[in-house]
Amino acid sequence: MMRRRHKKSRRGCHECKRRHIKCDETRPRCINCATVERECSYPSGEGLDSESGVSSTRTSPAGSTSASAHTPAPDAVFQSEIPGFSPLGELHPPRVDMVHMELFHHYITNFPALYPPLVGMPLAITMRHALREPYLMHQVLALSAQHLSVLRPHQEGFYRNIAIQLQTQALALFNSLDLGYFDMALDHRVAAFVFSSVLGFHSLCDALSYRDSYFPTSLDRFLRYLHLHRGVHNSSEGRWLEIRESELRTTIEQSMAWYNVNGQGRECDDIRQRAQASANLSMEELEATMKAIDLLQTVFDGRPTPQSRIHILFNWTMMLPTEFVGMMDAGRPEALAVLAYYFLALHHCHNEWMVGDSCHFLLQSVANYLHPDWASWVERPCQMLEEMLNDEGSISPAMLSIPPQ
């Protein structure tokens, strides 16, 4: 897919400029940096009232941008402790117009296809909470805009920018709430849980949409999604049992049934054997790696439906051991090889609007990036993808290149 030209944020922070992502220019720390707990600094001598530009090059929107300079900047986003309360009146909500009405209508009339991970959740539940919680409504509309940016390529940039603005406001509204707010009522906690799911899914859509020839950039974006999703989910930490017994019970039980597999498939045998034989992994790292591999095998063994597989793939990052996440952050070859199998598993969902051909691009990218000494670790997933594409009659020489031995 061709790259799109984009405007840069001239007064963004150093980290956002270095990573070529849109900075919302919130002071003292922008939302991008706060989300992943990164140090944030701005060039000296620049004002705070600059108008921000458009997001970086990609095929669909990045996570969060375009917040007002007066929006409170959280010191720690999506941790078990949410920043101190700031009245919602201090935030500057965007103007509501007919575009937002269009997004609302599109969401309620395309809900199952738009959001397959929660296809079993009644739309009424999401809407009931979205109409009460502004942060959730903004995120629902943001996801709707993301979907329209894919369905309407001729208006891609327009809907992408709308999605960016709405998600930024959703993040700001959510972080303005004190932790005590969620202790007040179960409804508040259920809404936060739904928000974490919708926001995480939207962020995954972003991560899968990038097409950057430099794999570390694609990896960085995927890891930002991973930390954002895990971080938001932590807002419900310690409340899982009561959420499971709430109005979401039927949906949760249906999704848990998709995990009732033995994990006896053979797709991950090669990577499992290589990890066990590796002299570079400590006992803790080996245990974490084997857990990540076992979770991936459940995707291959799961019921062969797009809904079940996209749900398991969506939640794979949530279930990863912290030790393995650290290995991914450090760019360890063993972790990247496991990630290659995750990209392979995406092909089972290639007909879903948010996945498309991302499997081919990302798998080839990680295979080409790894040092030749590690090429054998990703040879098997490349071969399996080639076999699947051959069976489907959809392979082309440019789609896949297996790294040399």
Secondary structure, DSSP 4 states (H G I P E B T S, - for coil): ---------TT--HHHHHTT------SSS-HHHHHTT------TT--S-PPP--PPSSSS--S-----TTS---SSTTSSSPPPP--GGGS-PPPP-HHHHHHHHHHHHSHHHH-GGGTTS-HHHHHHHHTT-HHHHHHHHHHHHHHHHHH-GGGHHHHHHHHHHHHHHHHHHHHTS-HHHHHS-HHHHHHHHHHHHHHHHHHHHHHHH---SSHHHHHHHHHHHHHHHHHHHGGGTT-HHHHHTSTTHHHHHHHHHTT------STTHHHHHHHHH-SS--HHHHHHHHHHHHHHHHHHHS-SSHHHHHHHHHHHHHHS-HHHHHHHHTT-HHHHHHHHHHHHHHGGGTTSTTTTTHHHHHHHHHHHHS-GGGHHHHHHHHHHHHHHHHHHT---TTT--PPP-
